[in-house]
Amino acid sequence: FVVKKDGSRELFDRAKVLSGIMKATEKRPVNAEELTNQIEAEIQNSLRQDVPTREIGEMIMRALKEKDQVAYVRFASVYREFKDIDTFLELAMNRSFEDTD
């Protein structure tokens, strides 16, 4: 199961992960299917019954950061829900998206 921000639980939906990765990697040299398989395996290998969606998002960001900076910035900008351009630009310049909340 995944635990959403509001505390509700639902079955892991691979299609949702793939969709988010595909949007971030559009027209980029990244295999979205392969990356989704990697994330899914990481979740399964954790042997945890419940995984917060926040952790899944962090896994995706780490994987994208290693593969492609543009895809990483695309995903992080949506995932982190930036409120203004200054915050986005500051973090993009520092590449420290994973350190924000």
C-alpha atoms as one frame of an Amber mdcrd trajectory, in Angstrom:
protein
   0.000   0.000   0.000   0.953   3.635  -0.351   0.050   6.208   2.271  -1.114
   9.499   0.805  -0.568  12.962   2.311  -4.026  12.887   3.889  -3.241   9.567
   5.594  -5.450   7.446   3.365  -4.072   4.186   1.975  -4.407   2.742  -1.492
  -2.783   0.008  -3.514   0.465   0.896  -5.240  -0.382   2.029  -8.763   2.532
   1.522 -11.121   0.697   3.463 -13.829   0.743   6.629 -11.699   4.500   6.371
 -11.202   5.036   5.703 -14.915   2.808   8.643 -15.875   4.746  11.076 -13.683
   8.075   9.835 -14.966   6.896   9.950 -18.589   5.845  13.593 -18.215   9.219
  14.514 -16.718  11.229  12.585 -19.307   9.286  13.611 -22.411  11.745  14.201
 -25.276  14.646  13.304 -22.974  17.067  10.366 -23.349  15.606   8.482 -20.376
  13.773   5.163 -20.484  10.664   5.844 -18.369   9.689   2.171 -18.273  13.116
   1.149 -16.980  13.089   3.874 -14.349   9.583   2.850 -13.245  10.766  -0.748
 -12.915  13.652   0.487 -10.756  11.307   2.426  -8.453   8.859  -0.469  -8.207
  11.679  -2.888  -7.343  13.012  -0.501  -4.697   9.562  -0.345  -3.088   9.129
  -4.126  -3.189  12.625  -4.739  -1.850  11.944  -2.499   1.126   9.601  -5.240
   2.396   7.443  -2.569   3.995   3.701  -2.937   3.977   3.065   0.807   3.716
   5.198   3.347   1.844   4.364   7.063   2.031   3.845   8.761  -1.340   6.421
  11.319  -0.194   9.074   8.588  -0.127   8.069   7.397  -3.582   8.408  10.960
  -4.886  11.858  11.222  -3.290  12.896   7.915  -4.891  11.815   9.212  -8.282
  13.677  12.498  -7.810  16.892  10.716  -6.803  16.680   8.401  -9.810  15.959
  11.267 -12.219  18.759  13.374 -10.773  21.216  10.580 -11.599  19.831  10.100
 -15.121  18.930  13.530 -16.479  19.023  17.004 -14.902  16.241  18.399 -17.123
  13.856  15.571 -16.262  14.805  15.988 -12.609  13.970  19.701 -12.643  10.675
  19.038 -14.451   9.588  16.429 -11.930  10.797  18.370  -8.903   9.065  21.565
 -10.001   5.687  19.811 -10.066   6.327  17.507  -7.108   7.469  20.318  -4.810
   4.616  22.637  -5.855   6.698  25.794  -5.917   4.741  28.878  -4.924   6.830
  31.413  -6.846   9.502  31.624  -9.514  12.168  32.943  -7.130  12.023  29.814
  -4.970  12.171  27.624  -8.056  15.121  29.510  -9.548  17.038  29.521  -6.281
  16.630  25.788  -5.900  17.319  25.087  -9.565  20.576  26.997  -9.342  21.576
  25.104  -6.198  20.137  21.767  -7.367  18.907  21.182  -3.836  15.302  20.201
  -4.456  15.548  17.202  -2.162  16.362  19.445   0.803  13.124  21.456   0.676
   9.774  20.915   2.335
